[in-house]
Amino acid sequence: MVIIQFVVVVMRYVFGVGSIMMQESVIYLHAILFMIGAGYTLLYGGHVRVDIFYRDASARGKAILDLIGIAVFLLPVCILIWWFSWRYVGASWAVFEGSKETSGIQAVFLLKSTILAFAALMGLQGISLAIHSILVLIGAEPPVEQSAP
């Protein structure tokens, strides 16, 4: 993504040549990176959290806070995103929506599909984290400190 963006800038400002497809590819790659990578980031505890309670909590307290956060925030939001984007993505697939630019990437329907992938992957990772938290609470699994790789 960075290399493509660099090439786009050099082509435009050094050679005076533009490429809409290359510019759109940076947007596609950026969206895919964040939408598909969000579940992976949750796995390693890389998401921002409010540390008012969590930072000083015991392993048991962290597991309880994780369960509450998953049940109250994460899963309902994932369900809402899935619910409201299903028709939006489906309409895009129905016409194989493409770029508004003639020389752009004609796969907007694939880009919009990452919304559903995001909701599914985050929901599955939330369920995984909830199972881990339950196992910590019942003492079947030792708590693991999450840290980004």
C-alpha positions as CSV (number, residue, x, y, z in Angstrom):
1,M,0.0,0.0,0.0
2,V,2.8,2.4,0.9
3,I,4.8,1.6,-2.2
4,I,1.7,2.1,-4.4
5,Q,1.0,5.4,-2.7
6,F,4.7,6.5,-3.2
7,V,4.5,5.5,-6.9
8,V,1.2,7.5,-7.4
9,V,2.8,10.6,-5.8
10,V,6.0,10.3,-7.9
11,M,4.0,9.7,-11.1
12,R,1.8,12.6,-10.5
13,Y,4.2,15.3,-9.2
14,V,7.4,14.2,-11.1
15,F,6.0,12.9,-14.4
16,G,2.6,14.6,-14.5
17,V,0.8,11.3,-15.0
18,G,-2.1,10.1,-12.9
19,S,-3.7,6.7,-12.4
20,I,-7.2,6.5,-10.9
21,M,-6.9,2.7,-10.6
22,M,-3.7,3.0,-8.6
23,Q,-5.2,5.7,-6.4
24,E,-8.3,3.5,-5.8
25,S,-6.1,0.5,-5.0
26,V,-4.6,2.4,-2.1
27,I,-8.1,3.0,-0.8
28,Y,-9.1,-0.6,-1.2
29,L,-5.9,-1.9,0.5
30,H,-6.4,0.6,3.4
31,A,-10.0,-0.6,3.9
32,I,-9.0,-4.2,3.7
33,L,-6.2,-3.7,6.2
34,F,-8.4,-2.2,8.8
35,M,-11.6,-4.1,8.2
36,I,-10.1,-7.6,7.9
37,G,-7.3,-6.9,10.4
38,A,-9.6,-5.7,13.2
39,G,-10.3,-9.2,14.6
40,Y,-6.6,-10.0,14.6
41,T,-5.9,-6.8,16.5
42,L,-8.6,-7.8,19.1
43,L,-6.9,-11.2,19.5
44,Y,-3.7,-9.5,20.6
45,G,-5.3,-6.8,22.7
46,G,-4.3,-4.0,20.3
47,H,-7.6,-2.1,20.4
48,V,-7.8,1.0,22.5
49,R,-9.7,0.4,25.8
50,V,-10.6,2.7,28.6
51,D,-8.2,1.8,31.4
52,I,-10.1,3.4,34.3
53,F,-11.1,0.0,35.7
54,Y,-9.3,-2.5,33.5
55,R,-5.6,-1.5,34.2
56,D,-5.7,-2.2,38.0
57,A,-8.1,-5.1,37.8
58,S,-7.2,-8.6,38.8
59,A,-7.2,-11.4,36.1
60,R,-10.7,-12.3,37.3
61,G,-11.8,-8.7,37.2
62,K,-10.4,-8.3,33.6
63,A,-12.3,-11.5,32.6
64,I,-15.6,-10.0,34.0
65,L,-15.0,-6.7,32.3
66,D,-14.2,-8.4,29.0
67,L,-17.4,-10.4,29.2
68,I,-19.5,-7.3,29.9
69,G,-17.8,-5.4,27.1
70,I,-18.4,-8.3,24.7
71,A,-22.0,-8.8,25.7
72,V,-23.0,-5.1,25.9
73,F,-20.9,-3.5,23.2
74,L,-19.0,-5.8,20.8
75,L,-21.5,-8.4,19.8
76,P,-24.5,-6.1,19.6
77,V,-22.5,-3.7,17.4
78,C,-21.3,-6.5,15.2
79,I,-24.9,-7.7,14.8
80,L,-26.1,-4.2,14.0
81,I,-23.4,-3.7,11.4
82,W,-24.2,-7.0,9.8
83,W,-27.9,-6.4,9.9
84,F,-27.8,-2.9,8.4
85,S,-25.1,-3.6,5.8
86,W,-26.5,-6.9,4.5
87,R,-28.9,-5.1,2.1
88,Y,-26.3,-2.5,1.2
89,V,-23.8,-5.1,0.2
90,G,-26.4,-7.2,-1.5
91,A,-27.5,-4.3,-3.6
92,S,-24.0,-3.7,-4.6
93,W,-23.5,-7.4,-5.6
94,A,-26.8,-7.4,-7.5
95,V,-25.4,-5.0,-10.0
96,F,-21.7,-5.8,-9.6
97,E,-21.1,-2.2,-8.6
98,G,-18.0,-0.7,-9.9
99,S,-16.1,2.5,-9.7
100,K,-17.7,5.8,-10.7
101,E,-14.6,6.5,-12.6
102,T,-14.2,4.8,-16.0
103,S,-10.6,3.8,-15.4
104,G,-11.2,2.9,-11.7
105,I,-11.4,-0.5,-10.1
106,Q,-14.7,-2.1,-11.1
107,A,-15.1,-4.1,-7.9
108,V,-16.8,-1.8,-5.4
109,F,-19.0,-4.8,-4.5
110,L,-16.0,-6.7,-3.3
111,L,-14.8,-3.7,-1.2
112,K,-18.3,-3.4,0.4
113,S,-18.2,-7.1,1.2
114,T,-15.4,-6.4,3.7
115,I,-18.0,-4.7,5.9
116,L,-19.7,-8.1,6.4
117,A,-16.3,-9.8,6.8
118,F,-15.4,-7.2,9.5
119,A,-18.6,-7.8,11.4
120,A,-18.2,-11.6,11.2
121,L,-14.5,-11.7,12.1
122,M,-15.0,-9.3,15.0
123,G,-18.0,-11.2,16.3
124,L,-16.1,-14.5,16.1
125,Q,-13.1,-13.1,17.9
126,G,-15.4,-11.6,20.5
127,I,-17.0,-15.0,21.1
128,S,-13.5,-16.5,21.3
129,L,-12.5,-13.9,23.9
130,A,-15.7,-14.5,25.8
131,I,-15.0,-18.2,26.0
132,H,-11.5,-17.5,27.2
133,S,-12.9,-15.1,29.8
134,I,-15.3,-17.8,31.0
135,L,-12.5,-20.4,31.2
136,V,-10.5,-17.9,33.3
137,L,-13.4,-17.3,35.6
138,I,-14.0,-21.0,36.3
139,G,-10.3,-21.6,36.7
140,A,-9.9,-23.9,33.7
141,E,-7.4,-21.7,32.0
142,P,-4.7,-19.4,33.3
143,P,-5.1,-15.7,32.4
144,V,-2.9,-14.5,29.6
145,E,-1.7,-11.0,29.3
146,Q,-2.6,-9.7,25.9
147,S,0.1,-7.7,24.1
148,A,0.4,-6.7,20.5
149,P,3.0,-8.7,18.5
